[in-house]
Amino acid sequence: MEPYKIKVVEPLAFTTRAEREAALAGAGYNLFNVPAALITIDLLTDSGTSAMSDRQWSGMMLGDESYAGSRNYFHLEHMVRRITGYRHVIPTHQGRVAENLLFSTVVKPGDRVPNNIHFDTTRANVEHNLGVAVDCVVDDAYDVTSPHPFKGDMDIAKLDRVLAEVGRERLPLVMLTITNNSGGGQPVSLASARAASAWCRRHGIPLFFDACRFAENAWLCKTRDPDCAGMSVEQIARAFFDLGDGCTMSAKKDGLVNIGGFIATNDDALATRLSNMLILIEGFTTYGGLAGRDLEAIAIGLEEVLDERYLEHRVGQVRRFGERLQAAGVPIVLPVGGHAVFLDARRFLPHVPQPHFPAQALTCALYLEAGIRGVEIGGLMFGVPDEATGAWSWPELELVRLAVPRRVYTDAHLDYVVEACARLLARRDTIHGLRIVSRAPVLPHFTARLAPLGGPA
Ligand SMILES: *Cc1c(COP(=O)(O)O)cnc(C)c1O
């Protein structure tokens, strides 16, 4: 059961099918353009959507809004140092600003930045600095039926290949995303992090964690890796951080807050350069684009996320959601990761070819059916048209991510989603593909507009 009780409630929004049809057409078949007031169950993201605790809300009242040296900054610094062991703690207002700071400081044109799989903002920030983002995850990550318990693991042979191709000078750092969001929220094993760390140390290349879901990753290690079974989540998380030189973090995930992030590192020279840049684009080093009250909520959230009763329920709720979808015959990525269930649109809609955006079509159908909002992670997000020929290169996976916000929905809400998916599966032949109407060159999925190819979805 939920290891908390509900103190504040917010009514759900209910709509008619006609209202949803009009909203979707007006949104260009892109759920990012649909107002939240027209969404019943919002599984768009687990980012910034957490319910805060009574302790966090009371902490917000203790906000010290001093421009420099706010006491809330020192509380945050203390918590981040306790968890990561990294000395320098640089707050930012989101994870992507931490990425922007890091990559604009260390990436030169033509550099390669390996990761298990880059998250979309991570990839975009590398590319914006004219680097090349390279995914080096184990092949099992792309096999949606493989039961591999750690599909976020790094494939060291792929790191070797990148190094052989461009040489040490073109590798400013290696990233490791825990858990691997874009690959299904799959965890990284401690053994794989150790191997990646040893590889980096051998070649003198810094290792940074993309640590958005470090606590969920640690919990999955504890439950899936016998070597971690006797360790606390905090010990497992620390074992990871000890292997690296720093981390970027969106506190909107395992920070259990609605806004915030940070970058932490042990590298003194790098911290100075990052701090100088921070002052230019975010604010002074003890607030980094956040209010003092936000810093306090993050500091408390980072403590609460290590509560193993919380993590057991959190990760267990997502797993049960996946098990019920599976029992209904809905094709999903297995095993279920930490923060989301991913529908496999290729198997759900085998009659929709990849150039017709099957995962986006399924996302739209789910909204029309029941007012549920998921997000496409497939051809719309990662497909790239060749500028000269117009021919597209397509990603390996066509997924619909149903991300579960932390401490927000009950199992009954998720049952409603399972039932809607089962109804869609029964009439999947009636779901048609989409075509692009307009598309931005960077992070296209946020603003793209599409149109339906066939009859009604
Ligand atoms: C959310 C996320 C980011 C970016 O963080 P924002 O706070 O949304 O800017 C980076 N990496 C991963 C793995 C994420 O999940």
The ligand as an SDF file (V2000), in Angstrom:
LIG
                    3D

 15 15  0  0  0  0  0  0  0  0999 V2000
   14.5110   14.9330  -17.2460 C   0  0  0  0  0  0  0  0  0  0  0  0
   15.8350   14.4740  -17.6490 C   0  0  0  0  0  0  0  0  0  0  0  0
   16.8270   15.3940  -18.0080 C   0  0  0  0  0  0  0  0  0  0  0  0
   16.5720   16.8910  -18.1330 C   0  0  0  0  0  0  0  0  0  0  0  0
   16.0830   17.4580  -16.9810 O   0  0  0  0  0  0  0  0  0  0  0  0
   15.0510   18.7220  -16.9950 P   0  0  0  0  0  0  0  0  0  0  0  0
   14.8850   19.0540  -15.5570 O   0  0  0  0  0  0  0  0  0  0  0  0
   13.8000   18.2650  -17.6560 O   0  0  0  0  0  0  0  0  0  0  0  0
   15.7010   19.8070  -17.7640 O   0  0  0  0  0  0  0  0  0  0  0  0
   18.0730   14.8820  -18.3000 C   0  0  0  0  0  0  0  0  0  0  0  0
   18.3350   13.5720  -18.2800 N   0  0  0  0  0  0  0  0  0  0  0  0
   17.4020   12.6550  -17.9520 C   0  0  0  0  0  0  0  0  0  0  0  0
   17.7480   11.2050  -17.9110 C   0  0  0  0  0  0  0  0  0  0  0  0
   16.1140   13.0700  -17.6310 C   0  0  0  0  0  0  0  0  0  0  0  0
   15.2010   12.1700  -17.3170 O   0  0  0  0  0  0  0  0  0  0  0  0
  1  2  1  0
  2  3  1  0
  2 14  2  0
  3  4  1  0
  3 10  2  0
  4  5  1  0
  5  6  1  0
  6  7  2  0
  6  8  1  0
  6  9  1  0
 10 11  1  0
 11 12  2  0
 12 13  1  0
 12 14  1  0
 14 15  1  0
M  END
$$$$
